[in-house]
Amino acid sequence: MDEIKHYGIPRRSGRYPWGSGKDPYQDNKSFLGYVGDLRKQGLNDTEIAKGLGISRNQLQARRSIALAENREADVTLALRLKEKGYSTSAIAKRMGKNESSVRSLLDPALREKANQTATTSMVLKDAVDNKKLIDIGAGVEQHLGVSRTKLNTAVSMLEEQGYTTHYIQVEQVGTGKYTTIKVLAPPGTPYSEVYKNRDQISLTNNFSEDGGKTFKEILPPKSINSERVMIRYKEDGGSDKDGVLELRRNVDDISLGEAKYAQVRVAVDGKYYMKGMAMYNDNMPKGVDIVYNVNKPKGTPPEKVFKTMEDDPSNPFGSTIRQKYYIGKDGKEHLSVLNMVGYKEGGGEEGSWDTWSRNLSSQILSKQTPALAKKQLGLVLKLKEEEYDEIMSLTNPAVRKALLEPYADSADSAAVHLKAAAMPRQSTHVILPITSLKEGEVYAPNYKDGENVVLLRHPHGGIFEIPEVKVNNRNQEAKSLIGNAKDAIGIHPKVAQRLSGADFDGDTVIVIPNKNRDIKTAPSLKALKDFDPKTTYPAHEGMKRISVGQKNLKMGDVSNLITDMTIKGANFDEIARAVRHSMVVIDSEKHNLNWKQSYLDNNIGDLKKKYQGSPTAGASTLISKSGSDIRVPLRKEGRFITDPKTGKTKRVYIDPKSGKRLYEETGETYIDKNGNVVKRTTKSKKSAEIDDLHKLSSGTAIETVYADHGNALKNLANKARLSYLNTPAIKYSRTAKETYRKEVEVLNNKLALAIRNKPLERQSQLLANKIVAAKRKANPDLTPDDLKKIKGQALETARARFQAKKTIIDITDREWQAIQAGAISNNTLSQILKNSDLKALKQRAMPNYKRGLSPARISRAKALLANGYTPAEVSDALGISVSSLYNAIE
């Protein structure tokens, strides 16, 4: 058969209304017969659907509807005949069916099962009629208690009544990626209206505003009376500990519990608040419980020292906080006046900084030698290559595919951020003031007494802002105050001034032992000594204060200039000019400084012309360009291609030749404020949109090192995606399914539980976006850091509101045997793996090496240990325990 003529779609075509004939379901019978005839002629459902001008899913849904409606008609007739007194055999004869078929039509349980689709359709219809926009995406079937097939059929029944379905993309709060939501809307609702009101998309089941929560609500912060607080001003030593809140021990409502220090916010008198690092002081003045150290001069009124709380009950301190509770002398739980910075349990307290990522940013390492950069970047690349080889050695193809996809994404991400491996024994520590230490000393209980370490702050202007100090763990003041601190160091206040003007409000440094002088340092620049931007560049009368948004742009501009100047070999006098200007810019909005005069006095335009090409140019090196934002036309993943042999069209997500991700522009437009039609765009990174990073380079040696590294990572990502395409599916076995019937049933139940979280997560994203949008509208000048905090807090709040929490599927030994035997279909197995602990599955699917690690990994471990890395650092890099490492290398 060479062609299929259009047959017409039930309820959508034809001269007469649906069901107006003698047999109201004759069209159903004709439709089913027509499809059946085409199947007998050898056509598959895809070809039949194409001939009818509908999708394959629509065809299958139409068949399901037709079958259900035919059965409904048969049930109605059988019941009517039964009521008239006909016997089962007489009904069978009248209807032309066998008796067993008639009995099934009359069986109440079977009738109820047959009506599930119609019932589901009514539930969805009622939900849309009441709420307008309903999420019908993956996982909703688990909430409704029906199969996905029944849900799809129910949706198709509503579509035939005019209800519309749309796919809406919503940005994920925190990641910047997009979640696609399938939405059911009232008849005639266009895509534009659904997109405009996407924050109103909801589930079929309502959630009460206060029911079912498993977390404590954010309460108005408890304030401390200002009479319990003493302000220590600049002249009395406050500037040496600027940002530190010293606490009296054994006072319940200001107790740090088991911690020795924490980053806090404390409300004062219901209107103001203090911010900084809290730590105990055993020599507190009488009559006060908190000493607040500030660098403001005496005579400054308290209301000018404290910060004013914002008119936002959910975020009065302008940062994400976690409220602390304590058990009072009455045995009851009370709210503390201490609010910890950070939404995660333990965040902002002793031990939380030690969990920070251990790597070296390009902003730091690019200011060091190309040899060091090549060495540390090489470690990253080698580990990524070994990770790929390890994935490819896995015995289960499904697990291999499940790991290749995120691996490729991680390699692409690494090519954008260009982070290098940490140095041996490198770690992040929060800084605290210890005035009894010498300027060349540091109290660092996690390092050896007497060894030299360097302190690096991100960002920094140059190697002249990297102090090298000697560890002194014998200092009695430090031992008394912070003891064996998990992730804090004590330094003299003047050391903080050299660290790009750091203070003690939670600022952190990277600590690296520097026995071999791998990290290069230089003396402080005389041109920066005693430079005070506030006294040098005060605002003149009538000067307009710079906005937060403009300040951020100017700060990013001068930071890129400093990076480019350093890479291109600028002398220290030139860099000092740029650094002085950056110091003015960063404080310009807060202290209303004359940043324009600073620009002129420091000849910044000349520096930009010399090192960036012109006074108005921007970033000019790979390091400063790589992570820069770029706007590209709005697009979606995948591209439709036509197979030249079969003529079939399908969406492909990976280029089968290169391994690159494929995208297709949506073509969406909008009308701008000038009435022009403009293409919608989305944000990306420059280095993500280019194949060869050398094209972003100005040609310096350090840029070449980074470009080679980034290109190698991009190649690895493409290689992994090609391997993903070429990995065969696991062979499904019906015999294995029967053998492992119990395990298959349990795995399906575990998957159903895990999938239940998907709609809840989508609802959380919608609510979080709504919260963020409201806060952005109320505060148009939010800084990127502020916005990041707000997004994190909004998402955590929304997830708690909907109880959205990913359930990890734990696979038993017997269940793993079932998977290996092919008892699970590939589609189901793919979903199971996406909701499982892939790290644990990777260990299951690994070949049985004699010592637990592949020979390449053992060789790598020995090389890292020989280069000065600790066993803990090596085991962390390899993703194994320390004991496993020892077993492998012995």
N, C-alpha and C positions, 0 to 999 in steps of 0.2 A: 504494500500500500504506500503510495507516494505522498499523500497529503491527508490531513484531517480537516473536514469542514466544521465551522463553528456550530455547535449544537444548541447553544443557549444555556443560560445559567438559571436554575430554578429560583423563583421569587424575584429575579432581576430582569427577566425578558419574557417575551410572549405577549399576545394580544389580550388574553383574558386573565383576570385575577387568579392568583394561586388558590387551588382547591375549589374552583367554581364548577368543575366538570362532574359527571355522574359518579366517577370514582375519584374522590378528592386526592388520592395519592397515586393516581395513574402516572403522573409525570415522574414521581419517584421511581416507580417500577421501570418506566421507559429509560430513565437516566441510568439506573443500575444495570439494566439489560444492555444498554449502549456501551457502558464501560466494560462490562463482561465480554461483549463481542470483540471489542478492540484488544482486550487482553488475550483472547483466544487466537487473534490474528498475529500475536507476537509482540505487540507494543507494550512497553513498560509504562508505569504511572507517570513518569516525568514527560514522556512523549505525548501521552494522552492529555495531560494538563496543558502542555504547550499548545496543542491543537485547539483546546477549549479557551485559551487565553487566560488561564489562571495558573497559580503556582501548584506544585505537587502537594504541599500541605493543605491548600484550599480544596484540592480534589479529594484527598483522604478525609478531610473534615466533612465535605459534602456527602461522601459515601456514608460516613458515620451518621450524619443527620438523616439521610434517606432511609438507612436501615432502621434507625431508632423510630422514625415516624411511621414506617411500614409496620414495625412491630407494635407500636402503639395502636395503630388501626386494627391489627389482628387481635390484640388483647381486648380492645373495646368490643369487637364483634363476638369473640369467644365468650366474654362475660355476659353479653346481651342474650346470646343463645342459651347459656347456662341458666340464666334467670327465667327463661321461657320453658325450662324443663328438659332441654336437650341433654342426652347422655354424651359422655366423652367421645364415644365412637361415632355418634350422630353428628356431633360438631366437627369431628375430623373429616367425615364424609362431605358435609356441607362446605367446608373450607378448603377441601382438597389437600389436607395435610395428614400425617400419620398421628396416631393417638399420643405418642410421647411428646410430640411438638405441642399438641393442644394442652397436655398436662403442664408443660413448662409455661405456656401462656397464662394458665390459671393459677400457677404457684405464686403466692403473695411475696415470698422472698425474692424470687426471680424478677417479679414485676417491679419490686422496689429497686433492685439493682439496675434494671433497665431504665428506670426513671431518674437515675442519678445525674445523667447529663442534663436533663430538663431542669432538675432541681438546682444544679450548679449554675445553670444559665439564669435562673430566677434570682439566685443569691447575688450574682454579679450585677444583674439588671437593677435590683434594689439598691445595691451599693453605689452604682453610678448615678441613679436617680437622686440619691441622698447626698452623695459627696462629690459628684461630677467627674473627678479624675481618679482612676483606680489602678494601682500597680498590679499587673498580671504577669510579671516576669518570673524568672527561675526561683523556685522555692515556695511560691504562693500556693501551689498545689498541696504542699505539706501542711499549710495552715488550714486549707479547706478540707483535707482528708480525702482527696480524690487523686486519680492518676493524672499525669500531665496530658495524656491523650484526651481524657474526658474534659479537662479544663480547656484545651485547645478547641475541642468540638463545641463546647458551651459558648466560647467566644465567637466562633464562626456562626452559630445560631443567632447571636446578637448582631453580628455584622450584617446578616441578611435582613435584619430589622432596621438597619441604618446606623447602628452604633459604629464608632470609628476606633481604630487602633493606630497608635503612633509610637515610634521609637525616639525617646528623648535622651540626650546626653547631658549628664550633670557632672560638674567638676568635683573630684574627690577632694575634700578638705585635707590639706596636709601634703598630698602627693602631687597635685597638679594634673594627674591623669583623669580620665573620664569614665564614669559608670553609665552604662546604657540601661534605661528603664523602659519596658514595654508598658504602654498605658492604654487603658480602655476608657473611652470618652463618650458623652452623649451624642445622639445622631447629629450629623452635620458639623461637628466640631473640627475646625481646621487645625493643622499642625501649629500655626503661629500662636493660636490661643492657648494650646496645651503648653507650648514652650514658655509663653509669657507667665503662665500660672503654675509652673512646674513645682513651686514650693508648696502647692496645695495637693500634690499627688499623695494619696494615702492607701492603706490596706483595707481589705473588706471588713476586718475586725478592728473595732476602736480600742484605743488605749486611754484609760482614765488619766487625768493630769497628775494624780498623786498616788495611783494604785500600783502595786507590784514592784515598787522600787526596792533595790537591795543596797542602797547607798544613803548616806546622810546628806540631806539637802544643805546647800550653801546658805548659812544663816548670816544675818548682819554681823560684821566683826565685833568682837568684844573689845572695848576700849580700855586703856589704862589711864588712870588719873594723872595729869601732868605733874601733880605734886610728888609723885613717886619717881619722876624722871629728873636727872640733872644733866644740863647741857654743858659739855666741856668744849669751850671755844678755842680758837686758834692759838691765842696767847698762852693758854694754860696747857698746851700740848695736844689739843684736839686734832690739829692738822696731821700729827704723826700717826694717828689712828683713824683718820677720816673714813667714816662709814661703818665703824664698829660700835655695836651695842654691847656694853659690858653688863653682865647679869649677876645679881646676887644669888648665891647657891641656896638650895633648899626652900625656894619660894614656889609653891605649887603652880600658880597661873603663869609663871614665866620659866618653868622648868624645861630643859632640853631633853629630859628623859635619859636614855642611855648615850645620847650623842654628846660630844664635847664642843661642837660648833654647828651652826646652821645658817643658811641665808633666809632672812625673815622680813616680814612687814608687820608693823605694830601700830594699831590705831590709837590715837591720843585724843581724849576729850570729845570723841564722837565726830570731830571735824577734820583732824589732821592725822598724819601717820609718819612713822620713822621707817627707813629702809637701810639694810646693811647686813653685815655678818654679826651674828650673836655668838658670844663666847663668855665663859665665866671669868670673874675677877674676885680673888680672895681678899682684896684690900679695898672694899667698897666704902665710899663715904657714908657717914651715918645719916639715917633718915631717908635714903633713896634706894630703890631696887634696880634701876637702870641708869647707866651713864651713857649718854649719847655723844659720841665724838664727831665734831664737825670742823671744817676749815674756815668757818665764818668768824669774823672778828667780834670781840666783846661789844655789847650794846645792840647787837642784832636781836630784835624781838623774837620770841619763840615761834610766833606764827609765820615768820620769815625763814626760820630754821627748819621747821617741820614742813612737809609737803601737804597740800590740801587734797583730801579724798575726793575722788571723782563721783559725779552724780549717776552712778551705775551700780545698783545693788549687787549685781552678779560679778562685778569686777571693780570694786572701789579703789584698789591700789594701782590700777593700770597694768597689772601683770597677773599671770596665772598663779593662783595660790591653792594650798591644801590646808584646811583648818585642822588644828590639833586639839585633842581632848585630854583631860587628865581626871583621875579619880580623887575627889576631895576628901577632907577629913570626915565628911558625913557619909562616905562610902558611895556617893553618887557621881555620875559622870558630868563634868563641867567643860565648857568651852574655854580654851586657853586664849590669852591675848596674843600669843605667837602664831603667826600665819606663815607656813613654810612655802617657799617659792618653788613652783613645779606641781603638776597635777598627779604624777605617778607616786605610788606609795614609796616613801623613803627619799623622794626627790628633794633637793635643797638641804639635805642633812648629811652628816659625816658618812662617807662611804659611797655617796652618789656620784661624785666627780671621778672616782676610780673606774667607773663603767663607761666613761666617754671613749669615743673612737680613738684608737691608737694608730695614727698615721701622720705624715708630714704633708701639709698643703703645698701647692705649687708657689703660693705667695711667700712661704718661708724658705723652701728648698731652692727656689730659683735665685735667691740672694747668696747661695753658697756656691761651691765649685761645681762645674759640670761633671767632674769625676764622681763626687759624692751623689749628685742627682742620678747619674747613670746607674750607680751601684744600688741605690734604694729603689729606684723605679724597676730595675732589673729583677729585684726580689719579688715585686708585685707581679710582674709578667711571668716569671718562672712558676710561681704558685698558681696563677690562672691557667697556664699551660698544663700543669700537672693535674689540676682539677678537671680540665677537659678530658685528659687521658683516662683519669679515674672513672669519669662518667661513662666514657665509651667502653670501658672494660666491664660494665655491669651486665649481669647475666639476663636480667629481665628487661625486654625492650620497652615495656610500658613505663617502668621506673626511669629508664634512660631518657625517654621522651619527656617525662614529667620534669626531669632535672635540666635538660638541655635548654628548655624555653627560658626559665629564670636565669640560667647561667648566661645566655646570650644577652639578656637585658642588663645584667650586672656588668658584663664586659663593655657594653655600649656606654653605660653610666660612668664607668671608670675612665673611659676615653674622653669624657666631658670634664670630669672633676680633676683628673690628673693627679691623684693623691699617691704619695710614695709610702713605702713600708716604714714603720717606726724604727728608730735607732735602738740598739740594745739597751734594755732596762728603761726605756722612755716611758713616761707616764704623765698624766695631767693632774695638777694639784691646785687647790684654791689657796690664795695667799692670805696670811694673817700677820699683823704687826707685832714684832718682838723688839722693843726699844733697847733692850740691854745687849742685843747682838751687835757686832761690828758691821760696818758697811760691806766688807768682803766675806761675810759669813752667811750661812743659811742653816736653819734647824730643819732637818729632813730625816725623820726617823726611818723612812723606807730606803735610805741610802747609807753607805758606809761612812762612818765618822772619819773625817780627814780627807776624803776624796773630793775632787773638783767636779762641779756640775755647772751646766749653762742653763739659763732660764730664758725661754722664748715666749713672747706674747704674740698672739695673732689678732690683728695685723701689727706689723712693725715697720718702721721706715727704713731700717738698714741694720747691718751687723753692729753698728755703734749703739744700738738699743738692746743688745744681748749681753747682759752681765754674766761673768764667770765668777762663781763664789765657791768657798770651801765649806764643806759640811761640818757643823759643830753641833753634835747631839748631846753635849754636856751642859748646855745652857740651862740653868736652874729655872729661870722664869718660864721658858718654853716648856720644859718638862712638867712644870706645875700646871700650866694652862691647857696645853693640848696633848701632853704625854705622847703615847704611841699612836699618833694620828694616822688614820687610814689613808687619807688623801689630802692633807694640808701641809704646808710648809710655813715656817716663820721666817720673816725677813726684816731687815732694818727699813724704816720708812723711806730713806733716801734711795734704796734699791728699787722701790716701787716707782719712784719718780723717773728713774731711768727706763723702766719698762713701759715706754710710750705713755707715761703719765697715769699708770694704773692706780686704783684706790682699793679700799678693802670692803667693797660692797658686793663681793662674790666674784671679783676678777680672778682669772685662772692663768697659769703658766704651764708650759711644757718643760719638764725637768729631764735633762739628758746628761748622764756621766760623760765627761770629755777628756778621758785619760790620754787618748791619742790625738787630741786636738782636731778631730774630724770636723767639728763645728767651728767655723771661723768667727772671731769677734774682733771688735775694734774699740778704742777708747771713746768716751762720750764726746760729742762735738761741742767745741767751745762756743760755737755760734748759737747753740741752743741753751747754754747754761744761763740760768736765772731768767729765761724768757717767759714773761707772763702775758698771754694774749689779752687778758681782761683789762690790764692797766695800759697796755701798749695800743690797743685798738678799741677804745670805748666808742659808743655811738655818738654822732654829732646831733645837735638839736634838729628835730624834724625828720631824722632819718627813719625810713620805713624798715621795720624788723623783717628779717628773712623768714619765710615760711618753713615748716618742717620738711615738706616735700622738696622745696628748692634747696634746702641745706643738704638733704640726702643726695641730690643730684650733684651738687658741688663737691661733696665729700667723696663720692664715687669717682668723680673726674680727677681730683687731685691724688687720690689713692692710686689710680691707674697710672698717673703721671710719674709718681714716685717709683712704682714697679718698673715702668718702661725706662726711666732714667738709670735705675740701678743696673738693669740688664744691659743697657747700652754703654755702661762705663762712665757715667757722670761722676765728677769729683765731689768730695764731701761738702765743699762750700755751696755748690749748686743744689745738692740734695737738702742741705740745711735750709735753704730758701723755701723749697717745696714743703718741707716738714713744718717750718714755722707757719706757713700759710694754712696747712692742714689743721694745725692746732687752733688757729683762729676760726676756721670754718666749722670745726666740730663743736665749738662752744658758741657760735654766732647766734643761733636761735635762742638758746637758753639764757645767754647773758647779753643779747642784743649788741653784738660786736660789729665793727665796721670792716666786714670782710672784703669789700670792694677796694678799700684803701690798702689792705694787706696784699691784694692781688697786684696792685700797681707797685707798691714798695718792694715786693719780692720778685718783680719782673717775671711773673708766672707766664705771661704771654710769650716772652722770649724763650723760656724753657720748653713750652709746648711746641713752639716752632722748631726748636733745635732737635727735640727728641720724639716729637709726634707728627711733625710735618707742617703744621700751621697753628696759629694761636687759637683757632676754633676746632682743631682736630681732636679726636678721642684716642682710645687705646690703639697702640701701634705694635704690640708684641703678642705672640701666641699666649703668653701667660695671662695678660690682661684681657685679651679678646675671648679666650676659650669659653669662659662661663658667662659671657655677656648675652643678654636677651636679644632675640630677633623675632620679628613678627612674620609669620608665614600664613598663606591662605588657609582658612578653616578646612580641615580634612578629616577623613575617617580612615581607619585601617582597612587595607585590602583594596584590590582592584579587579574589576571584571575583565577576564580575558576569554577569547574564543579559541578552542582547540582547532587548529587547521585541519586535522584529520577527521574528527567526529562532528565538528561544527557546534558542539555544545559549549555553552557559556557558563562560567562559574567564577565566584570570587576567590581570588588567591591572595594570601597574606605575605608570602615570602617569594622573592624572585628565585625560581628554580636554578638559575645559572649563577647568580652572584651571592645569594643568601641574604640580600638586603631586605629590610622591611618595605612593603609596598603601601602606598597611600593614594587616596583619590580625593580631589578637592570636592567639597560639597556644593560650591557655587553660591552659597548663601550670601545675601547682601542686606544692607540696611540703609536708611536715609539719615545722613549726618545733619548737623545743626544748620548747614548751609543749603540743605535740600538736595545734596548730591547723593547718587547711588554709589555706595562703597562696599567692596567685598569684605566679608567678615574674616577676621584673622585669628590666629591662636599664637600663643607664646612658645618659643623654643629657644635653644641655645645655639650659638654660632658654630661651635665645634660639632654639634649633633647634625647640622645641616650640610656638612662638607665631608667629602670622602678622604681628602688628603690634608692633614693638619699643617703641612709645610706651607700651604697657601695662606695661612694666617700668620706665618712667621716673618720676622724682619731679617732673618738670616744669622742671628747670633748663635754661638756654640751651645748655650744653655737651651735655646729654643729648639735647636736641632735634636737635642737629647729628648726633649718632651714630645716633639712631633713624631719622632721615630717610635716612641713608646705608645702614644695615642693611636697611631696607625696600626701598630701590632695588635692592640686591643680590639680595634674595629675589625681587623681581619679574623681574630678569634671569634668575635660575635657572629660574623657572617658564616664562618666555618661551622659553628655550633648549630646555626639555623639550617644549613644544608644537611648536616647530620640528622637533625630532627626530621626533615622531609624524607630522608632516605632510611630511617629506622622503621622496619616493618611492624605492623600491629601484632600483638600476641594472638596465637591461634586459639579461637574459641572452641570449646569441646562440650557438647551436650552430655556426653558420658561423664565427664568430670563434674559438671553441674549436678548430676544426679548423685554421684559419689559424695560430693561435698554439699549436699542439699542444706544441711543445718548451717554450715559456715556461710553459704551464699545468702541465706535468709538473714543471718545476724549482720553481715556486712551491709546488706540493703537497708536494714533498720538503722544501722549506725550512720549510713549516708543520708537517710531521710532526716535524721536528727541534725546533722551538720548543715544540710541545705536549708533547714528552717531559719537559719540566721541570715540568709541572703536578703529576703525582703526587709528584715529588721535593719540590716546594715544600710540598705538603700534609703529607708526612712530616716535613719540617723544622718546620712549624708545630706538629704534634703533639708532636715531641720537645722543642721550645722551651717549649711549655706545660707539659710534664712537668718540665723543669728549673726553670722559674719557680715552679711549684706546690711543689716540694720545698724551694726556698729560702724561699718565703713561710711554709711550715709550720715551718721551722727558725728563722725570724726574723719573728715575727708583727708586730713594731713597725717594719717597714721604712718609710722615708720615701718619698713619691712620687718624689723624685729618685733614691733608691737603687733603687727598683723599676724605674724607667725604664732605668737603667744595666744592671740585671740582665737585663731583657727584650732590650735591644739585643745584649748579649753572648751570651745564650742563642740568639737567632735566628741570629746570625753563625756560632756554633759548630755549630748544627744544619744550616745550609745547607752549611757546609763538609763536615760528616759525610756528607751525602747528595749532595754535588756539585750542589746546586740552584743553577742560575744561568740567568737568563732569556736566551734567545737572540733577538736582534733580527733580524728578517728585513730584509735589504737588497734593495730592489727596483731592478732595472736599468731603463734607458730602454725597452728592448724589452718587459720585463715590465709596465711601466707602460702601454705602448700596448695590451697584451693586456687589462689591467684596464679601460682606458677603452673598449675595443671591446666589453666585455661577455663576455669569454671565460671569466670565473670566475663561478661561481654566487654568489648573494648570501650564503648561509650561509658558504661557504668564504672569500669575500672579507672578511666581517666578522671571521672568526678571523685572517686574514692581517693585517688592519689593526690588530687588538688586539695583535699581536706585532711591529709595525713601528715605526719612528721616525716618529711622527705629525708632528713638527716638519718633517722633510724632506718628507713627503708633502704637508703643507700648502703648502709652497713649490711643489711640482709642480702642485698643483691651483689655485693662485692665478691670477686673470686676469693677462695680460701687461701690467702697467702700464708706462708708458714709462720711469719712473725707479725701478722696482722696488718702490715703496711706493704705497699708495693715497693719494689727495689728503688724506684725513682724517688719515692717519698722518704725512704730511709736515708738515701744519699743526701736529700735536701735537708733533712733534720740534722744530720751530722755536720753539714756545711754551716748551718745557722748557729749551731752550738759552738763551732770553731770560730765564728765571727763575733762571739761575745754575747749572744742571746741566751737568756735563762731557759731552763727546761719548761717553765710555765709559759713563757712567750712562744717557744717553739710549738708546744702542744696546742696552744691557742690558735696559732697560725695554721696548723694542720687539722684542726677540728677534732682532736683526740684528747684523752686524759693524759696526765703526766705519767701515770703508771703504765699506760699503753705505750707511751714513748720509750720509757726505760726498757720495757719488754722487747720492743722492736730493734733498739740499737745495741742491746747487749750481745 
